Amino acid sequence: MIGLGGITGLFKTAGDIVDNLHTSDEERLSLKNAFVELQGSVIGDVLEYQKSLNDAQSTIITAEA
């Protein structure tokens, strides 16, 4: 599974690509804002998934004990 650092790196790379586009400053900022919002959403989903895994592991360990 890709870690949070990998997700952050992926979005940084996408942001760097946006910086190199030949568009107006307004368009670049709009795209970068969209990437930041998407990154926040993806990280939130990953953290929620990790929490679910931890809860499941905790349940299994408790049942085994």
N, CA and C atoms as a LAMMPS dump frame, in Angstrom:
ITEM: TIMESTEP
0
ITEM: NUMBER OF ATOMS
195
ITEM: BOX BOUNDS ff ff ff
-5.0000000000000000e+02 5.0000000000000000e+02
-5.0000000000000000e+02 5.0000000000000000e+02
-5.0000000000000000e+02 5.0000000000000000e+02
ITEM: ATOMS id mol type element x y z
1 1 1 N 0.842 -1.181 0
2 1 2 C 0 0 0
3 1 3 C 0.881 1.236 0
4 2 1 N 0.484 2.232 -0.726
5 2 2 C 1.229 3.486 -0.792
6 2 3 C 1.017 4.252 0.514
7 3 1 N 2.087 4.797 1.044
8 3 2 C 2.006 5.525 2.297
9 3 3 C 1.624 6.983 2.072
10 4 1 N 1.448 7.699 3.174
11 4 2 C 1.08 9.109 3.074
12 4 3 C 2.166 9.918 2.376
13 5 1 N 3.422 9.538 2.593
14 5 2 C 4.517 10.229 1.909
15 5 3 C 4.436 10.043 0.408
16 6 1 N 4.046 8.85 -0.01
17 6 2 C 3.891 8.582 -1.443
18 6 3 C 2.761 9.391 -2.047
19 7 1 N 1.675 9.506 -1.305
20 7 2 C 0.536 10.305 -1.789
21 7 3 C 0.936 11.763 -1.899
22 8 1 N 1.609 12.26 -0.872
23 8 2 C 2.048 13.653 -0.891
24 8 3 C 3.011 13.9 -2.05
25 9 1 N 3.924 12.962 -2.275
26 9 2 C 4.877 13.083 -3.379
27 9 3 C 4.188 13.084 -4.729
28 10 1 N 3.167 12.249 -4.858
29 10 2 C 2.404 12.193 -6.103
30 10 3 C 1.741 13.531 -6.404
31 11 1 N 1.129 14.119 -5.393
32 11 2 C 0.467 15.397 -5.609
33 11 3 C 1.475 16.536 -5.804
34 12 1 N 2.647 16.427 -5.191
35 12 2 C 3.677 17.437 -5.413
36 12 3 C 4.129 17.388 -6.871
37 13 1 N 4.312 16.174 -7.39
38 13 2 C 4.7 16.018 -8.789
39 13 3 C 3.641 16.611 -9.711
40 14 1 N 2.385 16.341 -9.412
41 14 2 C 1.301 16.903 -10.223
42 14 3 C 1.307 18.429 -10.139
43 15 1 N 1.571 18.958 -8.953
44 15 2 C 1.644 20.414 -8.789
45 15 3 C 2.798 21.012 -9.567
46 16 1 N 3.918 20.301 -9.615
47 16 2 C 5.067 20.78 -10.396
48 16 3 C 4.725 20.814 -11.886
49 17 1 N 3.979 19.825 -12.339
50 17 2 C 3.559 19.815 -13.747
51 17 3 C 2.672 21.016 -14.028
52 18 1 N 1.756 21.295 -13.121
53 18 2 C 0.862 22.451 -13.288
54 18 3 C 1.675 23.738 -13.344
55 19 1 N 2.709 23.836 -12.507
56 19 2 C 3.552 25.038 -12.507
57 19 3 C 4.204 25.278 -13.864
58 20 1 N 4.465 24.203 -14.602
59 20 2 C 5.145 24.329 -15.89
60 20 3 C 4.205 24.513 -17.063
61 21 1 N 2.894 24.524 -16.801
62 21 2 C 1.928 24.736 -17.889
63 21 3 C 1.998 26.182 -18.375
64 22 1 N 1.75 26.348 -19.644
65 22 2 C 1.738 27.688 -20.219
66 22 3 C 0.311 28.213 -20.201
67 23 1 N -0.135 28.552 -19.002
68 23 2 C -1.474 29.096 -18.81
69 23 3 C -1.353 30.343 -17.944
70 24 1 N -2.483 30.96 -17.691
71 24 2 C -2.468 32.161 -16.852
72 24 3 C -2.217 31.774 -15.392
73 25 1 N -1.795 32.754 -14.62
74 25 2 C -1.562 32.509 -13.193
75 25 3 C -2.848 32.046 -12.517
76 26 1 N -3.958 32.622 -12.922
77 26 2 C -5.247 32.268 -12.335
78 26 3 C -5.594 30.798 -12.597
79 27 1 N -5.366 30.333 -13.818
80 27 2 C -5.645 28.941 -14.155
81 27 3 C -4.734 27.99 -13.379
82 28 1 N -3.459 28.341 -13.264
83 28 2 C -2.523 27.506 -12.509
84 28 3 C -2.929 27.419 -11.038
85 29 1 N -3.297 28.563 -10.455
86 29 2 C -3.702 28.557 -9.05
87 29 3 C -4.982 27.748 -8.853
88 30 1 N -5.889 27.842 -9.798
89 30 2 C -7.128 27.082 -9.718
90 30 3 C -6.845 25.58 -9.75
91 31 1 N -5.96 25.158 -10.649
92 31 2 C -5.593 23.746 -10.736
93 31 3 C -4.87 23.28 -9.466
94 32 1 N -3.963 24.104 -8.968
95 32 2 C -3.228 23.732 -7.757
96 32 3 C -4.181 23.623 -6.571
97 33 1 N -5.162 24.519 -6.489
98 33 2 C -6.153 24.434 -5.412
99 33 3 C -6.959 23.153 -5.517
100 34 1 N -7.322 22.772 -6.736
101 34 2 C -8.062 21.526 -6.937
102 34 3 C -7.22 20.337 -6.483
103 35 1 N -5.921 20.346 -6.786
104 35 2 C -5.034 19.268 -6.356
105 35 3 C -4.93 19.211 -4.832
106 36 1 N -4.856 20.36 -4.191
107 36 2 C -4.763 20.394 -2.728
108 36 3 C -6.044 19.819 -2.11
109 37 1 N -7.192 20.188 -2.656
110 37 2 C -8.454 19.647 -2.149
111 37 3 C -8.515 18.139 -2.35
112 38 1 N -8.119 17.675 -3.515
113 38 2 C -8.115 16.245 -3.803
114 38 3 C -7.141 15.512 -2.895
115 39 1 N -5.974 16.091 -2.682
116 39 2 C -4.981 15.479 -1.801
117 39 3 C -5.552 15.329 -0.395
118 40 1 N -6.208 16.352 0.101
119 40 2 C -6.814 16.273 1.433
120 40 3 C -7.858 15.173 1.515
121 41 1 N -8.643 15.055 0.473
122 41 2 C -9.666 14.018 0.422
123 41 3 C -9.045 12.618 0.394
124 42 1 N -8.025 12.445 -0.436
125 42 2 C -7.365 11.139 -0.544
126 42 3 C -6.698 10.763 0.778
127 43 1 N -6.01 11.694 1.386
128 43 2 C -5.345 11.419 2.667
129 43 3 C -6.379 11.084 3.739
130 44 1 N -7.49 11.806 3.751
131 44 2 C -8.563 11.493 4.699
132 44 3 C -9.093 10.082 4.501
133 45 1 N -9.283 9.692 3.239
134 45 2 C -9.763 8.341 2.94
135 45 3 C -8.747 7.278 3.363
136 46 1 N -7.472 7.541 3.128
137 46 2 C -6.43 6.59 3.523
138 46 3 C -6.395 6.444 5.042
139 47 1 N -6.5 7.55 5.749
140 47 2 C -6.488 7.489 7.211
141 47 3 C -7.708 6.743 7.749
142 48 1 N -8.866 6.946 7.125
143 48 2 C -10.076 6.229 7.528
144 48 3 C -9.921 4.728 7.272
145 49 1 N -9.333 4.381 6.138
146 49 2 C -9.074 2.976 5.815
147 49 3 C -8.121 2.361 6.842
148 50 1 N -7.071 3.081 7.174
149 50 2 C -6.099 2.578 8.155
150 50 3 C -6.761 2.389 9.512
151 51 1 N -7.646 3.308 9.884
152 51 2 C -8.364 3.179 11.148
153 51 3 C -9.228 1.923 11.133
154 52 1 N -9.892 1.659 10.018
155 52 2 C -10.717 0.456 9.905
156 52 3 C -9.865 -0.805 10.049
157 53 1 N -8.699 -0.804 9.422
158 53 2 C -7.796 -1.949 9.558
159 53 3 C -7.358 -2.141 11.007
160 54 1 N -6.999 -1.047 11.658
161 54 2 C -6.572 -1.129 13.057
162 54 3 C -7.693 -1.644 13.941
163 55 1 N -8.915 -1.182 13.709
164 55 2 C -10.056 -1.654 14.49
165 55 3 C -10.273 -3.15 14.276
166 56 1 N -10.174 -3.604 13.03
167 56 2 C -10.356 -5.023 12.725
168 56 3 C -9.27 -5.863 13.392
169 57 1 N -8.029 -5.401 13.336
170 57 2 C -6.933 -6.115 13.984
171 57 3 C -7.13 -6.183 15.495
172 58 1 N -7.608 -5.098 16.057
173 58 2 C -7.856 -5.051 17.495
174 58 3 C -8.939 -6.056 17.885
175 59 1 N -9.984 -6.138 17.073
176 59 2 C -11.061 -7.097 17.327
177 59 3 C -10.55 -8.531 17.269
178 60 1 N -9.723 -8.814 16.287
179 60 2 C -9.169 -10.162 16.142
180 60 3 C -8.272 -10.508 17.328
181 61 1 N -7.412 -9.604 17.719
182 61 2 C -6.501 -9.843 18.833
183 61 3 C -7.285 -10.066 20.122
184 62 1 N -8.34 -9.266 20.331
185 62 2 C -9.161 -9.417 21.523
186 62 3 C -9.856 -10.778 21.52
187 63 1 N -10.355 -11.19 20.361
188 63 2 C -11.044 -12.481 20.271
189 63 3 C -10.078 -13.629 20.501
190 64 1 N -8.858 -13.504 20.034
191 64 2 C -7.86 -14.559 20.212
192 64 3 C -7.413 -14.663 21.681
193 65 1 N -7.425 -13.527 22.347
194 65 2 C -6.981 -13.53 23.749
195 65 3 C -8.067 -14.147 24.602
